[in-house]
């Protein structure tokens, strides 16, 4: 009898293990084990990150070591008083013993699900993760930027970055350069000094008088180019991705539409380049929602060559 029970127990465990294995595949290698793209944008991690279970939003955040990936998405799973049909929340996957974990909700946001949480950005050393949140507790405005810090390989509780970065309005997460600067964009495109004491010396930044960046921008670590979404009468859609390169006098050049390989008659926004410099990620509105796409940064090099050769 005992032997029969043990046999049934082992059989059930095997069945459960098989079901779990089928539900989420074994993913090994860089970037969730996905086949890397060439010069034509492809959906990033379909069915895993870019999933029909939610509507992806904002930028993908890849850790400098490549062992963690964060993103945010609107999902019906988490409703709030202000968003009864679903809210935007942070999700992640990480490498554990050589395998990527099944995507799950970020633990450090589980006490602040009354608000939206999104826009993840890693610090250059990967020891901090920045995100925005509309959760009311400890906030300075309608939407503030917060950060968590790695302590004993675990993320701390969220910390408000404070003023002058946060205001009484809406504040997107920053993008950092190796020159000790941080940039953000909402009502205005702003540049801050950034160091061990946080953000300081805010000043407004203008790339070009005829282009108004919409949503967060991406600036290269060496600040030699900036990518942003904007609307222009000569564009492909309502919002396209544009790139501007620094000229020999260290001024921003005329923004260039990134072309039909990147832009469509739909909306493209939230650009970010992976820490290894190999891939450009962005979000494109698709049917019925939107997806994350990625493409080789060779396209950036080709656009730079075109500017140089003029």
C-alpha positions in Angstrom: 0.0 0.0 0.0 2.8 2.4 1.0 4.7 1.5 -2.1 1.6 2.2 -4.2 1.1 5.6 -2.6 4.7 6.5 -3.1 4.4 5.6 -6.8 1.3 7.7 -7.2 3.0 10.6 -5.4 6.1 10.4 -7.6 3.9 10.2 -10.7 1.9 13.3 -9.7 5.1 15.2 -9.0 6.4 14.3 -12.4 3.2 15.4 -14.0 3.3 18.7 -12.2 6.9 19.3 -13.1 6.1 18.5 -16.8 3.2 21.0 -16.7 5.4 23.7 -15.2 8.1 23.0 -17.8 5.5 23.3 -20.6 4.1 26.6 -19.2 7.5 28.3 -19.2 10.4 27.1 -21.4 14.0 26.7 -20.3 15.6 29.9 -21.5 19.4 30.1 -21.5 21.9 32.7 -22.7 21.8 36.4 -23.2 18.5 38.3 -23.6 16.2 35.6 -22.4 17.8 33.2 -24.8 16.2 35.0 -27.8 17.6 34.9 -31.3 19.2 38.3 -31.7 17.9 40.6 -34.5 19.6 42.1 -37.5 18.8 45.4 -39.2 15.1 44.7 -39.3 13.2 45.3 -36.0 11.7 42.2 -34.4 9.3 41.7 -31.5 11.4 41.1 -28.3 10.7 37.9 -26.5 7.2 37.2 -27.9 4.9 35.5 -25.5 7.3 36.2 -22.6 7.9 39.9 -22.4 5.9 41.1 -25.4 2.8 39.1 -24.4 -0.9 39.2 -25.3 -1.6 38.9 -21.5 -0.8 42.6 -21.1 0.0 45.8 -22.9 3.7 46.6 -22.6 4.6 50.2 -21.8 7.7 52.3 -21.5 11.3 51.1 -22.0 13.0 47.8 -21.5 15.7 47.9 -18.8 18.6 45.4 -19.2 21.1 45.3 -16.3 24.8 46.1 -17.1 25.7 42.4 -16.4 22.8 41.2 -18.6 21.4 39.0 -15.9 18.2 40.9 -15.1 15.6 42.4 -17.4 12.8 44.7 -16.1 9.8 46.1 -18.0 6.4 47.6 -17.3 3.0 46.7 -18.7 -0.7 47.5 -18.2 -2.5 44.4 -16.9 -6.0 43.6 -15.8 -4.5 41.5 -13.0 -3.8 44.5 -10.8 -6.6 47.0 -10.5 -6.7 50.2 -8.4 -9.3 52.7 -7.3 -8.3 55.1 -10.1 -7.7 52.3 -12.6 -10.5 49.7 -12.0 -9.9 48.0 -15.4 -6.2 47.4 -14.8 -2.9 49.3 -14.0 0.7 49.6 -15.1 3.1 47.5 -13.0 6.7 46.4 -13.1 7.8 42.9 -14.0 11.1 41.2 -14.3 13.0 38.0 -15.2 16.6 37.1 -14.1 19.2 34.5 -14.6 19.3 31.9 -11.8 21.7 28.9 -12.2 21.9 29.6 -15.9 18.2 29.8 -16.6 15.8 32.8 -16.9 13.0 32.9 -14.4 9.4 33.1 -15.3 8.3 36.8 -15.4 6.9 38.0 -12.1 5.8 41.2 -10.4 8.7 43.2 -8.8 8.7 42.4 -5.1 9.5 46.0 -4.1 6.3 47.3 -5.6 4.0 44.9 -3.9 3.2 47.4 -1.1 2.4 50.2 -3.6 0.0 48.6 -6.0 -2.5 51.3 -5.3 -0.7 53.3 -8.0 1.1 52.9 -11.3 4.7 51.7 -11.4 6.7 51.8 -14.6 9.6 53.2 -16.6 12.5 51.1 -15.2 16.1 52.3 -15.7 19.3 50.8 -14.3 22.1 52.9 -13.0 25.4 52.5 -14.8 26.8 50.0 -12.2 23.5 48.1 -12.0 23.3 48.6 -8.2 20.2 50.9 -8.5 17.0 50.6 -10.4 14.9 53.7 -11.0 11.2 53.7 -11.8 8.3 56.1 -11.6 5.3 55.6 -9.3 2.0 57.3 -8.7 1.6 55.6 -5.3 0.6 58.3 -2.8 2.8 57.4 0.2 6.0 59.4 0.4 5.3 61.2 -2.9 6.1 64.8 -3.7 3.9 65.1 -6.8 1.4 63.3 -9.1 4.1 60.9 -10.3 7.6 60.7 -8.8 10.8 58.9 -9.6 12.0 56.4 -7.0 14.8 54.0 -6.8 15.7 50.7 -5.1 19.3 49.6 -4.3 20.9 46.2 -4.2 21.7 45.1 -0.7 22.9 41.5 -0.2 21.8 40.7 -3.8 18.2 41.8 -3.0 16.4 45.1 -3.9 15.7 47.5 -1.0 12.4 49.2 -0.4 11.7 52.2 -2.7 13.4 55.5 -2.0 12.1 58.8 -3.4 14.9 60.6 -5.3 13.7 63.9 -3.9 14.1 67.4 -5.3 15.2 69.0 -7.5 14.5 66.0 -9.8 11.0 65.4 -8.5 8.5 68.2 -8.5 4.8 68.6 -7.7 3.9 67.4 -11.1 4.7 64.4 -13.3 8.3 63.2 -13.4 9.7 60.5 -15.8 12.6 58.4 -14.9 16.1 59.6 -15.9 18.7 58.4 -18.4 22.4 58.6 -17.4 25.6 59.4 -19.1 29.2 58.6 -18.1 29.8 62.4 -17.9 28.0 62.7 -14.7 24.7 64.0 -16.2 21.2 62.7 -16.1 18.3 63.7 -18.5 14.6 63.5 -18.3 11.7 64.7 -20.4 8.0 65.5 -19.7 6.8 69.1 -19.8 10.4 70.1 -20.6 13.6 68.3 -21.6 15.9 68.7 -18.5 19.5 68.1 -17.8 20.8 67.5 -14.2 24.2 66.9 -12.7 24.3 63.5 -11.1 26.7 62.2 -8.4 26.8 60.4 -5.1 24.6 63.1 -3.6 21.9 62.6 -6.2 20.6 65.2 -8.7 21.5 68.9 -8.9 21.8 71.9 -11.2 18.7 71.5 -13.3 18.7 73.2 -16.7 16.4 73.1 -19.7 17.8 71.5 -22.8 16.8 72.1 -26.4 17.9 69.7 -29.2 16.3 71.6 -32.1 13.8 74.4 -32.2 11.6 72.5 -34.7 11.4 69.3 -32.8 9.6 68.7 -29.5 10.6 65.4 -27.9 7.7 63.4 -26.5 8.0 60.9 -23.7 11.5 59.8 -22.3 14.5 60.2 -24.5 17.7 58.1 -24.8 21.1 59.7 -24.8 24.3 57.7 -25.5 26.6 57.2 -22.5 29.2 59.5 -24.1 26.4 62.0 -25.1 27.4 61.8 -28.8 23.8 61.1 -29.9 20.3 61.3 -28.6 17.2 59.4 -29.8 13.7 60.6 -29.1 10.1 60.3 -30.3 8.5 63.3 -32.0 5.8 64.3 -34.4 6.9 66.0 -37.7 4.9 66.7 -40.9 7.6 64.8 -42.9 7.4 61.7 -40.6 5.9 58.3 -41.2 3.3 58.3 -38.4 2.0 60.4 -35.6 5.2 59.7 -33.5 8.5 58.6 -35.1 11.9 58.0 -33.7 14.5 60.6 -34.5 18.3 60.7 -33.9 20.5 63.8 -33.5 24.4 63.6 -33.5 26.8 66.0 -31.8 28.7 68.0 -34.4 32.4 69.0 -34.2 31.5 72.1 -32.1 29.6 69.8 -29.6 26.2 71.1 -30.7 23.2 68.9 -31.5 22.8 68.4 -35.2 19.5 68.5 -37.1 17.4 65.5 -36.0 17.2 62.7 -38.6 14.2 60.4 -39.0 15.4 56.9 -38.3 13.8 55.7 -41.5 11.2 53.1 -42.6 13.1 50.2 -41.0 12.3 51.7 -37.6 9.3 54.0 -38.2 5.8 53.1 -39.5 2.4 54.8 -39.8 1.9 53.7 -36.2 3.5 55.1 -33.0 7.1 54.4 -32.1 8.5 55.7 -28.8 10.5 54.8 -25.6 13.9 54.2 -27.3 16.8 52.7 -25.3 20.1 51.1 -26.2 21.3 47.9 -24.4 24.3 48.4 -22.0 26.5 46.4 -24.4 25.6 48.9 -27.2 24.5 46.1 -29.5 20.7 46.6 -29.7 18.1 49.4 -29.9 14.9 48.6 -28.0 11.7 50.6 -28.6 8.0 50.3 -28.3 5.7 50.2 -31.3 1.9 50.4 -31.2 0.5 47.2 -32.8 -2.9 45.6 -32.9 -4.5 45.3 -30.5 -2.0 46.9 -28.0 1.7 47.5 -28.3 4.9 45.5 -28.3 8.6 45.9 -27.5 10.9 45.7 -30.6 14.6 45.4 -30.9 17.1 45.9 -33.7 20.8 45.9 -34.3 22.5 49.3 -33.5 24.2 49.0 -36.9 21.4 51.2 -38.1 22.7 54.0 -35.8 26.2 53.6 -37.3 24.8 53.8 -40.8 22.9 57.0 -40.0 26.1 58.5 -38.4 28.1 57.6 -41.5 25.5 59.4 -43.7 25.8 62.5 -41.6 29.6 62.4 -41.6 29.8 62.0 -45.4 27.6 65.0 -46.1 
